[in-house]
């Protein structure tokens, strides 16, 4: 029997959250300030993504000292009150 559109169960995944991560990476004596946006389900997932980014950015480094300044989820809904009177479309 052929299924109709109403019979099909669509699988939907929860959208991945966006996280802003600000950190310092120190390789040898050189320190670099980074600000990046990563996608992940939770903080552990974002930490794994940060490790992947560090490995891609600093391929030749033997040791990287990382200091995370900020790791927080980006709000989906903007706060409209912040733009009242200051922004005109």
C-alpha positions as CSV (number, residue, x, y, z in Angstrom):
1,X,0.0,0.0,0.0
2,X,1.4,3.4,-1.0
3,X,1.8,6.0,1.8
4,X,0.3,9.4,1.4
5,X,2.0,12.7,2.6
6,X,-0.1,12.5,5.7
7,X,1.2,9.0,6.5
8,X,4.9,9.9,6.3
9,X,6.4,10.5,9.7
10,X,9.0,13.2,9.2
11,X,12.0,13.0,11.4
12,X,13.1,16.4,12.7
13,X,16.2,17.0,14.7
14,X,16.3,19.7,17.2
15,X,18.3,22.7,15.8
16,X,21.8,22.9,16.9
17,X,22.5,25.8,19.2
18,X,25.0,28.5,18.4
19,X,27.7,29.3,21.0
20,X,30.1,32.2,21.1
21,X,33.5,31.2,22.4
22,X,36.2,33.7,23.2
23,X,39.6,32.4,24.2
24,X,43.4,33.0,24.1
25,X,45.7,30.5,22.5
26,X,49.3,30.6,23.5
27,X,51.9,28.7,21.4
28,X,55.4,29.2,22.6
29,X,55.7,32.9,23.5
30,X,53.1,34.1,21.1
31,X,49.5,34.6,22.4
32,X,46.5,35.1,20.1
33,X,43.0,36.3,21.0
34,X,40.2,34.4,19.2
35,X,36.5,35.0,19.0
36,X,34.5,32.3,17.2
37,X,30.9,30.9,16.8
38,X,30.5,27.2,17.1
39,X,27.4,24.9,16.7
40,X,26.7,22.3,19.3
41,X,24.1,20.6,21.4
42,X,25.7,21.3,24.8
43,X,28.9,22.6,26.4
44,X,30.7,19.2,25.9
45,X,29.9,19.2,22.2
46,X,31.1,22.8,21.9
47,X,34.4,21.9,23.7
48,X,34.9,19.0,21.1
49,X,34.3,21.5,18.3
50,X,36.8,23.9,19.8
51,X,39.4,21.2,20.0
52,X,38.8,20.5,16.3
53,X,39.2,24.2,15.5
54,X,42.4,24.4,17.5
55,X,43.9,21.3,15.8
56,X,43.1,22.8,12.3
57,X,44.4,26.3,13.2
58,X,47.6,25.2,14.9
59,X,48.7,22.1,13.0
60,X,52.4,22.4,13.6
61,X,52.2,23.2,17.3
62,X,53.3,20.6,19.8
63,X,51.6,22.3,22.8
64,X,48.8,24.9,22.9
65,X,47.9,26.7,26.1
66,X,44.2,27.7,25.9
67,X,42.4,30.1,28.2
68,X,38.7,30.3,27.6
69,X,37.3,33.7,28.6
70,X,33.7,33.2,27.6
71,X,31.6,30.2,26.3
72,X,27.9,31.0,26.2
73,X,24.9,30.1,24.1
74,X,23.6,32.7,21.7
75,X,20.1,33.8,22.3
76,X,17.7,32.8,19.5
77,X,15.2,35.7,20.1
78,X,16.8,39.1,20.1
79,X,16.0,41.6,22.8
80,X,14.0,44.2,20.9
81,X,14.0,46.6,23.8
82,X,17.8,47.1,23.2
83,X,17.0,48.7,19.8
84,X,14.1,51.0,20.8
85,X,14.8,54.4,19.5
86,X,18.4,53.5,18.4
87,X,17.5,51.6,15.2
88,X,15.3,52.4,12.3
89,X,14.7,49.7,9.6
